[in-house]
Amino acid sequence: MPKEEQVQALVNAYKEQIDGGVQSFIDSQPKVVHDILNGLKQSGEHVPLMNLIQTQSEIMELEGVTDDELKEDESLQEQLISLHLSESTNFTKEKIQKEITRLKASGELYEESVDAHKELLVARTAEKTKQIAKAKEDKKAADETRKTYFETLDKTINEVVELFPGTKVTPSQKKELKDFMTKPMTYTEDGRPITKAMEVRSKNPMRFDMLLNHFIQLGFFGDKVDTSKVEQNAKSKSVKQLAEILENSTKFTEKGSGRTEDTNKEKPSAKAGMAAILNKNS
């Protein structure tokens, strides 16, 4: 299983306990899991989970280095000094190697590696603290943005009278509209919420996108909804149907006269007939 999936599986396995805020459960976990879960509990999805795991793993590796091991392992001394110089200076690999050679020749390699070890551990610990602190800040900002959005949405829906000209939005429709936009209809396998629009789109994404863009074509998403194209299409269709009726009739009766005219006589054109009907009803 890929590393990302392993992490997600771990998070999902602990999700119920984390959501319930069971601190005793978190405290009972190994240190690496404890710190990650604490960050996740406090900052949710804003925790840079993979970065945090990487940093915590490096901290554990550094903490595992004992004084005796470091004193006896020259290769480990060189690795620690090399890593520290690569992070704290602009030295090239060649210059770092020259510095290590100099320290070995002068007998300072071990003492320098002890300092490098301490400074690397301090830096990694500070980085972990920084990651969690930033996650908390991001969560706070996201919560404020979400709160403002919902307040604005609630106010906007409450004040709306109609979204399409001539069609009033009822109180029950307003409530349902809020629910569609703010409440999950269901959730994905990894726990992400799905709104009503997302649910509808998932059934046929291509048709959903096509309808959406067609509604934009028809002017439904302007500052003021423009239904003229729809009305024009509907009117054209009605006119065409009525014209076809007149064209195909063998007889027609003048309205209110009770007289029937023979169609062998020259009949008015469909266009003229339509003009008369429209003028009469205007």
N, C-alpha and C positions, 0 to 999 in steps of 0.2 A: 504493500500500500504506500503511495507517495506520502512524503513528509506532511504536506498540507492536509491531506485527508486524515492522517493519523491525529494531527492536532485537532481537527474539527470533530473527529470521533470522540476524542477525550473531552472536548468542551460539551458536546451533546450528552455524553454519559453523565456529566456532572451538572447538567443544566437545571434539573429539577431542584437539587439541593442549593445551587447558587441563587436561583430565582427566589427561593424561600428565605434567603438570607441566613442560612444555617452556618454561623461563624465557627461553631464547634467542629463541624464537618471539615471546614477548610483548615482549621488549626491542627487537625489530626493527620493531614497529608504531609508527605515528604517536602522538604524546604523548597525545592524547585517548583513543585506543583502548588504549594501553599502560596508562594509569591505571585505566581501567574493567576491563580484563581482569585486572590485578593484584588489584584488589578482588574480582572474581568468583572468581579462583583461590583466594584466601585465605579467603573467607567464603561462597562458593557462593550458594545461593538467598537468603541473608539480606541480600545487597547490595541497597539501594534503587536499582535500576538506573536508572529514569527520573529520579529526583532527582539521582543522581550524574552522569548525562549532562547534565542541565540545568545543574548547578553547573559542570561542566567546560567546557561551552560558554560560559558567562558569563566564566569565567577566561580562556579563549582570546580572547574579544572584548576584555576589559580589557587583556590583555597585548599585543594588537595595536595599541593606541593609543600613538602615538609623541609625544614632546614637541613636535615640530614641528607635527604635526596638531592637537594640543590648543591650541597657541598661536595657530594660524591660524583655528580653527573655534569661533566664539563659541557657536553652537548646541550643539556637543558639550560645551562648558564648562557650559552651562546644564543639559544632560541629566544630566551626572555629579553636579553639585551637587544637583539636584532628587532624583535617586535616593538619594544619600547622606543627605540630610535626611529623606527619607521613611522610611528604615530606622533612622536614629540618633536621631530626635526624634519627638515627637507632633504635629508641625506639620501643619496642614491644607494642602490644595493652595493655598488663597488665601494663607496665611502664607508658604509656601515661595516662591510667586511674588513676594511683597513682598520677601522676603530677597534673591532673585536681582536684583530691580530695584535694591535698595539697594547690592548688591555692584557692579553695573554702574555706578551713579552715582559710587561711590567709587573705581572703578578697581581693585577687589580681585577681580574675577570670575575672572581667569586663575589667580592664586595660590591662590584657594579651590578651584578645579577640580582643580589639581594635588594638593592634599591629599585631596580627595574621591576622586580616582582611586586614589591609594595605599591609602587606607583601605578602599575597596570591594574592591580586589584582595586585601588581607590578610584581609578578612572572608570572601570567597568561598573562599580557600585553606583557611582554618580550618574552614569549613563542610564542605568535601570531606573533610578529615582526620577531622572529627567523624562524618560519615556512615560512613566506612570503619571507624572505631574501634567505632562502635555495632554495625555489622554483625558485626564479630569477636566482640563481647560476646554478641550474640544467638546466633551460631553456637555459641559455647562453652556457653551455657546450654541450647541445644537439644540439643547433643551429650550433655550431662550428663543431661538429661531422658530422652533416647533410651536411654542406657546403663542408667539406673536401671530404665526400663520393661522392657528386654530381660532384665536380671538378675532382676527380679521375675517376669516371665513364665516364664522358664526354671525358676525355683524352684517356682512354682505348678504348672506342668505336670508337673514331676518328682514332686511330692508328691501329685498327684491320684490317687485310687483309682478313682472312678467319677464320671461327670458326670450320669448318669441312674441312679436306684436299680436295683440288680440287674445293671447292665451295667458290667463292668470295662473300664478303658482299658488296652490292652496297650502295651508299650514301643514297638512299631512305630507304633501309632496316635499315641502321644505325640510321636514324632519328626515324623510327618507333620503333626500339629497345629501344632507349632512352625514348620515350613516354611510352612504355609498362612498363618500369622499374621505371619511375619517376612521371607519371601523373595518377591520379585516374581515373578509368573507370566509377566508380559509388561510392556510399557511403552506409554504413549500416544505419539502422534506427536511431541509436544514433550518426550519423555523422562521423563515422570513414571511412577513404578512403579505397577503394578496387582497387588494381592494376590488370593488365591484368591476371597475373598468378593466383592471388587469385580468380578472376572472373571465370576463366576456371576451377579451382579446385573445386569451389563451386557447379558446375553442376554435378560432379561425383567424389567426393573426393577419393574413393577407387581406381577407374581406374586411376586417375591422379597419385596417390602415387605409384601404381603398375608400370605404365609406367616410372615414374621417376626412380624408383629403378632398373627397367630393363635396362634403358639407362646407369645407373651406372655400372651394370653388363657387358654391352657391351663396356665399356671403354670410354664413351662419356664425362666423367667429370674428366679425368686425366689432368695433366699439359700439356700433348700433347695428343690430341684426338686420340684414338686407334680404328680404324675402321676395324681391321683385322678380328674380329669375325663376323662382318656383311658381309664383303667381302667373308669370308670363307663359311658362310651360303649360300650366294647368288651363289657362285661358285659350292658348293655341290649340290644345287638345280638344277642348269643348267646342270651339269654333269649327274645328275640322270635322268632328263627329256630327255636328248639326248640319254642316254643309253637305256631308255625305248623305244624310237623311233626305235633304231637299233634292239632291241630284238623283237619288234612286227612287223617289216617290213618283207614282204615276198620276197621283192627284194630290192637291193640297187644299185645305179649306181656309178661307179668310177668317181670321179670329173675330168671333162675335157676329158675323154676317149670316151664317148658316148656308151660304152659297157655295156650290162646288163648281170649280172651273175644269174644263177639259184640258188635258195636258197636250192635246194636239195643237192648241193655240200656243203662240210663242210665249214661253214662260220667262220670267225675269231670271237673270243669272243668279247663281248661288251667292256671288259677291254682293249683288244689289239686294237680294233677299235678306242676307245677313245684316247689311247696313240698316235696312228698314227695321228689322227686329231689334237690333241693338239700340237704335235711336228711339224706338217706341218705349223700350224698357229703361232708358236713361233718365 
